[in-house]
Amino acid sequence: QVQLVESGGGLVQPGGSLRLSCAASGSSFSIYNMGWYRQAPGKQRELVATIAIGGLTNYNYADSVKGRFTISRGNAKNTVYLQMNSLKPEDTAVYYCRLLTDRLYWGQGTQVTVSS
């Protein structure tokens, strides 16, 4: 069983920055893909940024966050970060960490609110 622990959400003004963290723990596992999704009120959950881990590491970003958000892995390879810069009100959502091993896992979600 794998557990995901997220942190780093909060309230920030437009143009500000936040950094989200997600750490996976549990039984030994191989990570195929790890990243972040978000869900705003009344909307479907959508991809924000992911890292596909294989022979080559592939990064995937939603068009709406390209150039503003950066996803990275920690030195402990079971950790993933999302650096969010130049935040906009439309980035307001619950952000979920997603981990794909031989099973799919979701974190509990962390609220990000961008408002003046």
Backbone bond lengths (Angstrom), bond angles and torsions (degrees), N, CA, C in turn:
res aa  C-N    CA-C-N  psi(-1)  N-CA   C-N-CA  omega(-1)  CA-C   N-CA-C  phi
1 Q - - - 1.460 - - 1.527 108.60 -
2 V 1.330 115.91 138.44 1.457 122.39 -179.31 1.521 108.86 -116.02
3 Q 1.312 115.79 139.81 1.460 121.12 175.02 1.516 109.81 -118.80
4 L 1.325 115.74 143.32 1.460 122.41 177.59 1.522 108.80 -115.35
5 V 1.313 115.85 130.06 1.465 121.13 178.28 1.517 108.18 -119.76
6 E 1.320 115.20 119.65 1.463 121.54 -178.27 1.524 110.11 -105.10
7 S 1.316 115.12 153.72 1.461 120.50 174.63 1.513 109.39 -156.86
8 G 1.321 116.10 164.42 1.455 120.98 171.77 1.510 116.13 109.52
9 G 1.311 118.54 -3.99 1.454 119.29 178.77 1.516 111.59 -72.55
10 G 1.334 116.45 174.36 1.454 120.46 178.39 1.502 112.41 159.88
11 L 1.319 114.21 -166.19 1.462 122.24 179.62 1.520 109.00 -103.72
12 V 1.314 116.12 131.61 1.458 120.95 -179.54 1.520 108.59 -142.67
13 Q 1.323 115.94 150.78 1.453 120.30 177.30 1.520 111.03 -78.53
14 P 1.323 117.49 155.44 1.471 119.76 175.68 1.529 110.37 -54.30
15 G 1.341 114.56 137.41 1.454 120.49 -176.81 1.507 114.03 90.31
16 G 1.319 116.74 -9.06 1.454 121.37 -178.39 1.521 112.71 -83.69
17 S 1.329 114.63 -175.73 1.460 121.27 -176.36 1.523 110.82 -131.62
18 L 1.313 114.68 151.32 1.455 123.22 171.53 1.514 108.69 -143.21
19 R 1.328 115.19 155.62 1.460 120.52 175.69 1.517 108.75 -127.56
20 L 1.319 115.15 121.08 1.458 121.28 177.43 1.526 109.53 -97.06
21 S 1.333 115.07 144.81 1.457 121.07 176.90 1.518 109.79 -126.15
22 C 1.315 115.48 148.08 1.459 121.49 176.13 1.518 107.92 -142.23
23 A 1.324 115.94 123.86 1.453 121.37 178.78 1.518 109.53 -118.20
24 A 1.311 115.39 131.41 1.467 121.93 178.52 1.516 109.43 -101.62
25 S 1.313 115.89 136.68 1.457 120.40 178.06 1.519 109.30 -141.15
26 G 1.327 115.18 160.27 1.449 119.38 178.54 1.507 110.83 137.73
27 S 1.309 114.95 -154.04 1.458 120.81 -178.43 1.520 110.25 -65.68
28 S 1.303 115.30 159.71 1.459 120.31 -179.97 1.522 110.35 -55.73
29 F 1.329 116.23 133.96 1.454 119.74 -179.05 1.513 109.93 -152.19
30 S 1.317 115.53 157.50 1.459 122.30 174.20 1.520 108.17 -104.95
31 I 1.307 115.17 132.60 1.464 120.48 -178.14 1.517 109.50 -93.45
32 Y 1.324 115.97 125.40 1.462 121.03 176.46 1.526 111.16 -98.44
33 N 1.323 115.03 -35.30 1.453 119.92 -177.09 1.522 107.90 -156.66
34 M 1.335 115.87 139.51 1.458 120.19 -179.84 1.523 107.79 -145.92
35 G 1.316 116.47 139.65 1.451 117.14 -179.35 1.502 114.31 179.33
36 W 1.328 114.73 -158.63 1.453 122.45 -172.55 1.523 111.39 -129.72
37 Y 1.312 114.41 138.30 1.446 123.82 170.57 1.524 107.69 -124.04
38 R 1.308 116.60 165.75 1.460 119.69 177.53 1.524 110.35 -143.10
39 Q 1.333 114.34 156.50 1.455 120.06 178.80 1.517 108.70 -140.61
40 A 1.320 115.24 117.65 1.453 122.08 176.53 1.531 108.99 -91.81
41 P 1.333 117.56 157.38 1.472 119.57 -179.71 1.521 112.00 -55.59
42 G 1.316 115.94 130.11 1.452 121.17 177.94 1.506 115.16 77.11
43 K 1.328 117.42 5.68 1.463 120.97 -178.84 1.516 110.75 -122.03
44 Q 1.328 114.73 163.16 1.454 119.79 177.66 1.533 110.23 -78.35
45 R 1.312 114.59 156.52 1.457 119.47 174.82 1.522 108.84 -66.73
46 E 1.336 116.58 136.83 1.448 120.69 -177.11 1.525 111.15 -133.47
47 L 1.324 113.96 154.32 1.452 120.51 178.03 1.524 110.06 -68.51
48 V 1.327 115.92 138.30 1.462 121.36 172.37 1.528 109.11 -107.20
49 A 1.335 116.00 -58.94 1.459 120.79 -179.16 1.519 108.91 -161.77
50 T 1.332 115.65 140.24 1.452 119.77 178.95 1.512 110.40 -139.78
51 I 1.323 114.40 159.04 1.463 122.32 173.76 1.519 107.09 -120.28
52 A 1.314 116.85 121.10 1.469 122.61 175.00 1.514 106.97 -96.88
53 I 1.316 115.80 125.29 1.462 120.74 -172.74 1.511 109.38 -112.19
54 G 1.329 114.93 116.25 1.446 120.29 178.70 1.512 108.35 -153.07
55 G 1.316 117.12 -138.01 1.449 119.53 174.90 1.519 110.60 -60.52
56 L 1.331 115.22 -41.25 1.460 122.18 172.74 1.520 108.20 -119.74
57 T 1.299 116.00 148.32 1.459 120.55 176.90 1.522 109.06 -89.68
58 N 1.321 116.30 123.68 1.462 121.56 -178.87 1.522 110.38 -112.91
59 Y 1.308 115.41 133.27 1.453 122.49 179.28 1.520 108.76 -106.79
60 N 1.317 114.92 137.64 1.453 121.02 -178.90 1.523 108.85 -132.02
61 Y 1.324 115.92 129.34 1.463 121.22 -179.19 1.524 110.42 -126.73
62 A 1.321 115.68 145.97 1.453 119.60 168.82 1.528 108.83 -67.05
63 D 1.319 116.62 144.87 1.458 119.98 -179.87 1.529 111.82 -56.56
64 S 1.309 116.16 -33.86 1.466 120.80 -175.33 1.529 113.51 -69.15
65 V 1.337 116.84 -15.45 1.472 118.73 -177.55 1.523 112.56 -117.03
66 K 1.316 117.69 -4.83 1.461 120.17 -179.17 1.524 110.51 -58.30
67 G 1.327 114.95 135.07 1.455 120.31 -179.43 1.514 113.98 85.38
68 R 1.320 117.00 -11.55 1.485 120.31 179.78 1.531 111.74 -116.32
69 F 1.329 117.43 -36.24 1.461 122.39 -178.06 1.516 109.60 -107.70
70 T 1.336 115.23 147.11 1.456 121.09 176.64 1.523 109.15 -134.62
71 I 1.325 115.70 126.83 1.451 120.71 176.68 1.521 108.83 -101.21
72 S 1.328 116.16 142.95 1.462 119.96 -179.92 1.523 109.46 -152.69
73 R 1.322 114.63 160.88 1.461 120.42 175.24 1.513 109.03 -103.32
74 G 1.324 115.28 148.55 1.442 119.99 176.70 1.512 111.79 -80.45
75 N 1.311 115.55 173.13 1.464 120.34 175.97 1.522 110.45 -60.39
76 A 1.321 115.56 -36.36 1.460 120.25 168.34 1.514 105.62 -80.38
77 K 1.284 117.67 109.11 1.462 122.41 -166.90 1.517 113.91 -65.15
78 N 1.336 117.13 -6.06 1.455 118.89 176.95 1.522 112.21 -91.77
79 T 1.339 116.73 14.14 1.461 122.18 -179.41 1.520 109.78 -118.91
80 V 1.326 115.44 139.63 1.461 120.13 177.10 1.522 108.36 -132.39
81 Y 1.330 114.78 143.89 1.451 121.60 -178.70 1.530 109.41 -120.69
82 L 1.326 114.75 154.34 1.455 120.89 172.04 1.519 107.33 -131.46
83 Q 1.329 115.81 107.35 1.451 121.56 175.59 1.520 107.80 -87.97
84 M 1.322 115.98 120.14 1.464 121.10 -176.28 1.521 108.76 -116.04
85 N 1.323 115.42 115.14 1.462 122.05 179.04 1.520 110.21 -114.70
86 S 1.323 115.41 164.11 1.472 121.30 177.87 1.522 110.97 49.73
87 L 1.306 115.78 47.82 1.459 120.13 -175.48 1.520 111.66 -65.93
88 K 1.331 114.38 145.39 1.453 122.47 -178.62 1.536 109.29 -119.87
89 P 1.319 117.59 157.39 1.468 119.12 176.97 1.524 112.89 -54.84
90 E 1.320 117.77 -33.26 1.460 120.41 -179.67 1.529 112.96 -72.57
91 D 1.321 117.72 -5.49 1.463 120.58 172.82 1.528 111.83 -82.96
92 T 1.318 116.92 -6.46 1.457 121.16 179.35 1.531 110.07 -61.59
93 A 1.329 115.80 125.00 1.460 121.09 -177.39 1.525 108.70 -177.94
94 V 1.318 115.00 171.40 1.461 120.40 165.83 1.518 107.11 -89.24
95 Y 1.305 115.96 126.58 1.459 122.12 -177.82 1.532 108.95 -101.39
96 Y 1.331 115.03 129.59 1.455 121.79 -176.85 1.527 110.54 -116.32
97 C 1.299 114.81 133.59 1.458 120.49 171.33 1.531 108.65 -81.59
98 R 1.308 116.28 139.18 1.471 122.25 -179.35 1.510 109.20 -128.85
99 L 1.334 115.39 132.24 1.463 121.62 -179.64 1.516 109.80 -128.48
100 L 1.324 115.97 127.73 1.463 121.21 176.48 1.520 108.99 -112.22
101 T 1.333 115.07 114.35 1.452 121.31 170.48 1.530 105.28 -115.07
102 D 1.306 118.25 -128.23 1.467 118.32 169.70 1.519 109.30 -80.86
103 R 1.319 115.97 -3.39 1.453 123.71 173.86 1.523 108.10 -136.97
104 L 1.328 114.55 167.01 1.450 120.49 178.88 1.531 109.11 -104.21
105 Y 1.333 116.36 130.75 1.459 121.71 179.96 1.525 109.43 -125.07
106 W 1.351 114.35 146.14 1.459 121.36 175.70 1.525 109.36 -124.04
107 G 1.329 115.85 144.52 1.446 120.39 171.42 1.515 110.69 -78.14
108 Q 1.318 114.94 177.75 1.465 120.04 -175.86 1.524 111.82 -81.14
109 G 1.304 117.02 -14.30 1.463 121.00 178.86 1.517 111.99 96.52
110 T 1.332 115.29 146.28 1.457 121.26 176.29 1.530 108.15 -135.38
111 Q 1.322 116.19 134.12 1.455 120.69 -174.78 1.515 110.92 -80.76
112 V 1.319 115.09 131.84 1.463 122.49 171.77 1.524 107.55 -119.27
113 T 1.317 116.50 121.63 1.460 121.82 179.25 1.518 109.25 -122.52
114 V 1.325 115.56 123.47 1.461 121.70 179.31 1.523 107.53 -112.13
115 S 1.322 115.39 109.17 1.461 119.88 -174.82 1.520 110.19 -158.32
116 S 1.316 114.85 147.60 1.457 119.72 175.56 1.520 110.41 -92.70
